């Protein structure tokens, strides 16, 4: 009998692996339903949905491997990173989904949340005030009007599978919807800045005529999203048993902006 592997688990949801089947257990059934719907709309490879029951979604494992993980070494040739960039552009160029996603949060509300998190980080001695202040200034560039695109919303490097120079699938669509395309690019390259040029090369080569065709890649905004995303998530990671201070993870990303 195959062992049960806990891939990730926190108070909102958990993902288990049994052999070639992944089971996503989510307290919010509506989020599972939305994930299945958005996967059906995505113009890129997604996992096969095996079955869906209340609070559980079963999907098949994808072929290929990821290009790495946050806090770990990156792998794969430049062609693999460029292929990921082209797939992301194909997604962004697709017809818009009906609802906003994580990458589509209101700018005013996002700025207020950022200020709250920065204040908490300093008040509780989690991070030095100068580190927080510097990254808060960098993050400001992300708080601007953006062209809506079909975004994944949680495009971590571990969510994109490749085989050589072909993307074989993208997983974990629970945060997908209309949003800022540069948020996806920043999330994918977070902690792996050395591959940003390869990703952008593939992204630019995939330019089409759809919803995302008017998107220009702004490196300053990508850098801003690295800071903004890291500042926002440090408290959540600590409270849910994860370590943002691990080498190469969110706190190191913030330090790199200094």
Buried (B, 14 or more C-beta within 10 A) or exposed (E): EEEEEEEEEEEEBBBBBEEEBBBBBBEEBEBBEBBBBBBEBBBBBBBEBEEBEEBBBBBEBBEBEBBBBBBBEBEBEBBBBBBBBBBBBBBBBBEBBEEBBBBBBEEEEBBEBBEEBBEBBBEEEBBBEEBBEBBBEBBBBBBEEBBBBBBBBBBBBBBBBBBEBBBBBBBBBBBBBBBBBBBBBBBBBBBBEEBBBBBBBBBBEBBEEBBBEEBEBBEEBBBBBBBBBBBBBBBEBBEEEBEBBBEBBBBBBBBBBE
